Amino acid sequence: MALIDIVEWDDATNDVFAWKFGQNKNNNLSTFTQLIVRESQEAVLFSKGQILGKFGPGKHTLNTENLPLLRNLFGIPFGGKNPFIAEVWFVNKTAPLTIDWRTDTMRFRDPEYGEMVPLAASGRYGLKVEDAERFLTQLVGTLLNFRASDLTKHFWGALVARTKSVVIAFMQSNQVGITTISARLDDLSRFLAEPLREFWESYGLLLSGFYITSVDLDTSTEDGRKIAAALSDRSAQNIAGYTWQQKQGFGVANNALSGNGGIGFLGVAAMSGMLGGGAAQEMLRAPQQAPAMVSPVGRKEVFCARCAKKYPATSNFCPFCGNKYNPCPRCGSDNLAGSKRCVSCGTELASGLAGGAFGNACSRCGQQVSAGLKFCPNCGSKL
């Protein structure tokens, strides 16, 4: 039986946490075997299901003086060259290994939009072996080496479940949505690091750093792609200075024009759906005249001309963005200050819109009305 004279790990790589000496070769040692442990390494010997001993950096002779269990397990006396069988594991205790991570889809009710949105989080964390004995006994088992990829694979389910629950809890408790979470990534990283630190400590590992680099829409899902496209469109509208209603109106108007510059049959049908059949026919009969004013009384909700969100028509300001409600005197639709025509029905608006109102206010109900009217379109009072 050939005995091993020297045991060492001389080709350690940065992505390996632990390595077993000999791999598939024999593990016949003796009390003359020299164990060489380099800086940032620690060696642990196992035999018959027990730990024989642990060794730090340096050169060690594996005799009964530093391995007293040899006498109990193998009956080895003092002195002489006596054989025994043991597994030698080397643990890499160098600088922390950096590992990338990413969750799968998690569903979250966004506080700004009030809808469920698909999210995915990603980042990096650093680990190093703190307790080699605990790490080896709980994780390594029958493996020949233990790499960072093995660690990620082994804990994937537990890590993703814990990470997702903590991220959702943080966003819900702080009322943070998808448009503002990027500004809170440092806070979220610290919030998530503590429970993960306790998790890794139970396996003999030290979580030396944890970072969340992104929490964003999961565009691998169909609804995630639709929401991302809608947010991109909204940003473009804000930059260009037009509203969602105006964009729809532009599209209808372009489609409604026939080849000779007039409004064809399809255009009438399109505008009938947007304005109502009577209004469309009236525009055909008298394109140079503004439609007759009618009272907007009875309109319960309105879409904000700035943010396109719906709110009660009884409000004076949009509760979402603070924009002042400037109603069209004919249909009640909200219009931006300075608009010359209503975005919904095309009614010509008074020049007083430049100041954010319609020029005159009813002395009874306070409704802003177009200059030149004799009666309030809201309450009927004489102006």
C-alpha positions as CSV (number, residue, x, y, z in Angstrom):
1,M,0.0,0.0,0.0
2,A,1.6,3.2,-1.2
3,L,1.6,6.0,1.4
4,I,1.3,9.7,0.6
5,D,4.3,11.8,1.7
6,I,3.0,15.3,0.9
7,V,-0.5,16.7,0.9
8,E,-1.1,20.2,-0.5
9,W,-3.4,22.4,-2.7
10,D,-1.1,24.3,-5.0
11,D,-3.4,25.3,-7.9
12,A,-6.2,27.0,-6.0
13,T,-8.5,29.1,-8.1
14,N,-10.6,32.1,-7.0
15,D,-14.0,30.5,-7.8
16,V,-13.4,27.4,-5.7
17,F,-14.6,27.4,-2.0
18,A,-13.3,23.9,-1.1
19,W,-11.2,21.2,-2.7
20,K,-10.6,17.5,-1.7
21,F,-7.1,16.2,-1.9
22,G,-6.5,13.2,-4.1
23,Q,-9.8,13.4,-5.8
24,N,-10.3,9.8,-7.0
25,K,-6.9,8.6,-5.9
26,N,-6.1,6.9,-2.6
27,N,-6.1,8.7,0.7
28,N,-3.5,6.5,2.5
29,L,-1.7,8.8,4.9
30,S,0.9,8.1,7.6
31,T,2.2,9.7,10.7
32,F,5.2,10.9,8.6
33,T,3.0,12.7,6.0
34,Q,3.7,16.4,5.5
35,L,0.6,18.7,5.2
36,I,1.4,22.0,3.5
37,V,-1.3,24.7,4.0
38,R,-0.8,28.0,2.2
39,E,-1.9,31.5,3.2
40,S,-5.6,32.1,3.0
41,Q,-6.2,28.3,3.3
42,E,-7.4,26.0,6.0
43,A,-7.1,22.2,6.0
44,V,-9.6,19.8,7.7
45,L,-9.1,16.1,8.0
46,F,-12.0,13.6,8.2
47,S,-11.9,9.9,9.0
48,K,-14.6,7.4,9.9
49,G,-17.2,10.2,9.9
50,Q,-15.3,12.3,12.4
51,I,-13.0,15.4,12.2
52,L,-9.5,14.4,13.0
53,G,-8.2,18.0,13.1
54,K,-7.9,21.4,11.5
55,F,-4.7,23.1,10.4
56,G,-4.0,26.7,9.4
57,P,-1.2,28.0,7.2
58,G,2.2,26.3,7.6
59,K,3.9,22.9,7.3
60,H,2.5,20.2,9.6
61,T,3.5,16.5,10.2
62,L,0.4,14.3,10.7
63,N,1.4,12.5,13.8
64,T,-0.3,11.6,17.1
65,E,0.8,14.8,18.7
66,N,-1.4,17.1,16.6
67,L,-3.9,14.3,15.8
68,P,-4.6,12.7,19.1
69,L,-7.7,10.9,17.7
70,L,-5.5,8.7,15.7
71,R,-4.9,6.6,18.8
72,N,-8.6,6.1,19.4
73,L,-9.6,5.5,15.8
74,F,-6.7,3.4,14.6
75,G,-4.8,2.4,17.8
76,I,-1.7,4.1,16.5
77,P,1.0,4.3,19.2
78,F,3.5,7.1,19.7
79,G,6.5,7.2,17.3
80,G,7.2,5.3,14.1
81,K,5.7,5.5,10.7
82,N,2.1,4.3,11.0
83,P,-0.5,4.3,8.2
84,F,-4.0,5.6,8.4
85,I,-6.8,6.6,6.1
86,A,-8.3,10.1,6.0
87,E,-9.8,12.6,3.7
88,V,-8.1,16.0,3.5
89,W,-10.2,19.0,2.5
90,F,-8.7,22.4,1.7
91,V,-10.9,25.5,2.2
92,N,-10.3,28.7,0.4
93,K,-10.5,31.6,2.9
94,T,-9.2,34.3,0.7
95,A,-11.0,37.5,-0.3
96,P,-14.8,37.2,-0.8
97,L,-16.0,35.6,-4.0
98,T,-18.4,37.8,-6.0
99,I,-21.5,36.0,-7.2
100,D,-24.2,37.4,-9.5
101,W,-27.9,36.7,-8.7
102,R,-31.3,37.3,-10.3
103,T,-34.8,36.5,-9.3
104,D,-37.5,35.2,-11.5
105,T,-40.8,37.1,-11.9
106,M,-42.5,38.5,-8.8
107,R,-45.9,40.2,-8.8
108,F,-46.3,43.5,-7.1
109,R,-49.3,45.9,-6.8
110,D,-47.8,49.3,-7.8
111,P,-49.0,52.0,-5.4
112,E,-48.9,54.7,-8.2
113,Y,-51.0,52.7,-10.8
114,G,-52.9,50.4,-8.5
115,E,-52.3,47.4,-10.7
116,M,-50.2,44.2,-10.5
117,V,-47.0,44.5,-12.3
118,P,-44.3,41.9,-13.0
119,L,-40.9,42.7,-11.5
120,A,-37.4,41.1,-11.5
121,A,-34.5,42.0,-9.2
122,S,-30.8,41.4,-9.8
123,G,-27.5,42.2,-8.1
124,R,-24.3,40.8,-6.6
125,Y,-23.2,39.4,-3.3
126,G,-19.8,38.4,-1.7
127,L,-19.2,35.4,0.4
128,K,-16.2,33.9,2.2
129,V,-15.8,30.8,4.4
130,E,-15.9,31.8,8.0
131,D,-16.3,28.4,9.7
132,A,-14.6,25.7,7.6
133,E,-15.8,22.9,9.8
134,R,-19.4,23.9,9.6
135,F,-19.2,24.7,5.9
136,L,-17.7,21.3,5.0
137,T,-20.1,19.2,7.2
138,Q,-23.3,20.9,6.0
139,L,-22.6,21.6,2.4
140,V,-19.8,19.7,0.7
141,G,-20.8,16.1,1.3
142,T,-19.6,13.7,-1.3
143,L,-18.4,16.4,-3.8
144,L,-14.8,16.6,-5.0
145,N,-14.8,20.4,-5.0
146,F,-17.2,23.2,-4.3
147,R,-17.4,26.1,-6.6
148,A,-19.4,29.4,-6.6
149,S,-21.7,27.9,-9.2
150,D,-22.5,24.9,-7.0
151,L,-23.4,27.3,-4.2
152,T,-25.8,29.3,-6.4
153,K,-27.4,26.1,-7.7
154,H,-27.7,24.6,-4.2
155,F,-29.4,27.6,-2.7
156,W,-31.3,28.9,-5.7
157,G,-34.8,28.1,-4.5
158,A,-34.3,29.3,-0.9
159,L,-32.5,32.5,-2.0
160,V,-35.0,33.5,-4.6
161,A,-38.0,32.9,-2.2
162,R,-36.4,34.9,0.6
163,T,-35.2,37.7,-1.7
164,K,-38.6,38.1,-3.4
165,S,-40.5,38.3,-0.1
166,V,-38.2,40.9,1.4
167,V,-38.2,43.1,-1.8
168,I,-42.0,43.1,-2.0
169,A,-42.3,43.8,1.8
170,F,-39.9,46.8,1.5
171,M,-41.8,48.2,-1.5
172,Q,-45.2,47.8,0.1
173,S,-44.2,49.2,3.5
174,N,-42.5,52.2,1.9
175,Q,-45.1,52.7,-0.8
176,V,-42.4,52.6,-3.5
177,G,-43.4,51.9,-7.1
178,I,-41.6,50.9,-10.3
179,T,-40.8,54.6,-11.2
180,T,-39.1,55.4,-7.9
181,I,-37.5,52.2,-6.6
182,S,-34.2,52.9,-8.4
183,A,-33.6,55.8,-6.0
184,R,-34.0,53.5,-3.0
185,L,-31.7,50.6,-4.1
186,D,-29.2,51.4,-1.3
187,D,-31.9,51.3,1.3
188,L,-33.3,48.1,-0.1
189,S,-29.8,46.5,-0.2
190,R,-29.3,47.2,3.5
191,F,-32.8,46.0,4.3
192,L,-32.3,42.7,2.6
193,A,-28.7,42.1,3.7
194,E,-29.5,41.4,7.3
195,P,-31.8,38.4,6.9
196,L,-29.5,37.0,4.2
197,R,-26.5,37.4,6.6
198,E,-28.2,35.2,9.2
199,F,-29.0,32.7,6.5
200,W,-25.4,32.3,5.4
201,E,-24.0,32.2,8.9
202,S,-25.9,29.0,9.6
203,Y,-23.7,27.4,6.9
204,G,-20.4,28.8,8.0
205,L,-20.3,31.6,5.4
206,L,-19.8,35.3,5.9
207,L,-21.9,37.6,3.7
208,S,-19.3,40.3,3.2
209,G,-21.3,42.4,0.8
210,F,-24.7,42.5,-0.8
211,Y,-25.9,44.8,-3.6
212,I,-29.1,45.2,-5.5
213,T,-28.3,46.7,-8.9
214,S,-31.8,46.8,-10.4
215,V,-35.5,46.2,-9.6
216,D,-37.3,46.7,-12.8
217,L,-40.2,45.5,-15.0
218,D,-39.7,41.9,-16.0
219,T,-39.8,42.4,-19.8
220,S,-39.5,38.6,-20.4
221,T,-43.3,38.5,-19.7
222,E,-45.9,39.8,-22.2
223,D,-47.6,42.2,-19.7
224,G,-44.2,43.5,-18.6
225,R,-43.4,44.4,-22.2
226,K,-46.7,46.2,-22.6
227,I,-46.3,48.2,-19.4
228,A,-42.7,49.1,-20.4
229,A,-44.0,50.4,-23.8
230,A,-46.8,52.4,-22.1
231,L,-44.3,54.0,-19.7
232,S,-42.0,54.8,-22.6
233,D,-44.9,56.4,-24.5
234,R,-45.9,58.4,-21.5
235,S,-42.4,59.8,-21.1
236,A,-42.4,60.8,-24.8
237,Q,-45.7,62.6,-24.3
238,N,-44.4,64.5,-21.3
239,I,-41.3,65.6,-23.2
240,A,-43.2,66.6,-26.4
241,G,-46.0,68.3,-24.4
242,Y,-49.0,66.4,-25.7
243,T,-51.5,64.3,-23.8
244,W,-52.8,60.8,-24.5
245,Q,-56.2,62.2,-25.6
246,Q,-54.5,64.5,-28.0
247,K,-52.5,61.7,-29.4
248,Q,-55.6,59.7,-30.0
249,G,-57.3,62.7,-31.6
250,F,-54.3,63.2,-33.9
251,G,-54.6,59.6,-35.0
252,V,-58.3,59.8,-35.7
253,A,-58.0,63.0,-37.6
254,N,-55.2,61.6,-39.8
255,N,-57.2,58.4,-40.5
256,A,-60.3,60.4,-41.2
257,L,-58.9,62.5,-44.0
258,S,-59.6,61.2,-47.4
259,G,-57.2,61.3,-50.4
260,N,-58.6,64.7,-51.6
261,G,-58.3,66.4,-48.3
262,G,-61.9,65.9,-47.2
263,I,-63.5,63.6,-44.7
264,G,-64.6,60.3,-46.2
265,F,-67.1,57.7,-45.0
266,L,-64.6,55.9,-42.8
267,G,-63.6,59.3,-41.3
268,V,-67.2,60.0,-40.4
269,A,-67.5,56.6,-38.8
270,A,-64.3,57.1,-36.9
271,M,-65.2,60.6,-35.6
272,S,-68.7,59.4,-34.8
273,G,-67.2,56.9,-32.4
274,M,-65.2,59.6,-30.7
275,L,-67.6,62.6,-30.9
276,G,-71.0,61.0,-31.4
277,G,-72.8,60.7,-34.7
278,G,-74.6,64.1,-34.4
279,A,-71.5,66.0,-33.8
280,A,-69.7,64.4,-36.7
281,Q,-72.5,65.2,-39.1
282,E,-72.6,68.7,-37.8
283,M,-68.9,69.1,-38.5
284,L,-69.5,67.8,-42.1
285,R,-72.3,70.3,-42.7
286,A,-70.6,73.3,-41.3
287,P,-66.9,72.8,-41.0
288,Q,-66.2,76.5,-40.6
289,Q,-68.5,77.0,-37.6
290,A,-67.8,75.9,-34.0
291,P,-70.5,73.4,-32.7
292,A,-73.2,74.9,-30.5
293,M,-72.3,75.0,-26.8
294,V,-74.1,72.6,-24.5
295,S,-73.9,72.2,-20.8
296,P,-71.3,69.7,-19.5
297,V,-73.7,69.0,-16.5
298,G,-73.9,65.3,-15.8
299,R,-70.3,64.4,-16.7
300,K,-69.1,62.3,-13.7
301,E,-65.4,61.7,-14.6
302,V,-62.8,63.3,-16.7
303,F,-59.3,62.4,-18.0
304,C,-56.5,64.8,-16.9
305,A,-55.0,66.6,-19.9
306,R,-51.5,66.4,-18.3
307,C,-51.2,62.9,-16.9
308,A,-54.2,61.2,-18.6
309,K,-55.5,59.7,-15.3
310,K,-59.2,59.6,-14.6
311,Y,-60.7,61.5,-11.7
312,P,-64.2,63.0,-10.7
313,A,-65.3,65.9,-12.7
314,T,-66.3,67.7,-9.5
315,S,-62.6,68.2,-8.7
316,N,-61.0,71.6,-9.4
317,F,-57.5,70.0,-9.7
318,C,-56.2,66.6,-10.8
319,P,-55.5,64.6,-7.6
320,F,-52.6,62.8,-9.3
321,C,-50.5,65.6,-10.8
322,G,-52.2,68.8,-9.5
323,N,-53.1,70.1,-12.9
324,K,-56.0,72.6,-12.8
325,Y,-59.2,71.2,-14.4
326,N,-60.0,73.4,-17.4
327,P,-63.3,72.0,-18.8
328,C,-64.5,72.4,-22.3
329,P,-67.8,74.4,-22.1
330,R,-69.4,72.0,-24.5
331,C,-68.4,68.5,-23.5
332,G,-66.5,69.1,-20.2
333,S,-63.3,67.4,-21.3
334,D,-60.1,68.7,-19.6
335,N,-57.8,70.8,-21.7
336,L,-54.3,72.2,-21.1
337,A,-54.0,75.9,-20.5
338,G,-53.4,77.7,-23.8
339,S,-55.3,75.2,-25.9
340,K,-57.3,76.8,-28.7
341,R,-59.6,73.8,-29.4
342,C,-61.0,71.1,-27.2
343,V,-59.0,67.9,-27.5
344,S,-62.2,65.8,-27.5
345,C,-64.9,67.6,-29.4
346,G,-62.9,70.2,-31.3
347,T,-64.9,73.1,-29.8
348,E,-63.1,76.5,-30.2
349,L,-61.9,77.6,-26.8
350,A,-61.9,81.2,-25.7
351,S,-58.6,83.2,-25.7
352,G,-58.9,83.3,-21.9
353,L,-57.4,79.8,-21.7
354,A,-53.9,81.3,-21.8
355,G,-54.3,82.0,-18.1
356,G,-55.6,78.6,-17.3
357,A,-59.3,79.6,-17.2
358,F,-62.1,80.5,-19.7
359,G,-62.1,84.2,-19.0
360,N,-65.3,84.6,-16.9
361,A,-66.6,82.9,-13.8
362,C,-70.3,82.3,-12.9
363,S,-71.2,84.3,-9.8
364,R,-73.4,81.5,-8.6
365,C,-71.5,78.3,-9.0
366,G,-68.0,79.6,-9.8
367,Q,-67.8,77.7,-13.1
368,Q,-65.3,79.2,-15.6
369,V,-67.1,80.0,-18.9
370,S,-66.2,81.2,-22.3
371,A,-66.3,84.9,-22.9
372,G,-69.5,86.1,-24.7
373,L,-71.9,83.6,-23.1
374,K,-75.1,85.0,-21.6
375,F,-75.9,82.0,-19.4
376,C,-73.8,79.6,-17.3
377,P,-73.5,76.2,-19.0
378,N,-73.2,74.6,-15.6
379,C,-76.1,76.0,-13.5
380,G,-78.0,78.1,-16.1
381,S,-77.7,81.3,-14.2
382,K,-77.6,84.5,-16.2
383,L,-74.1,86.0,-16.5
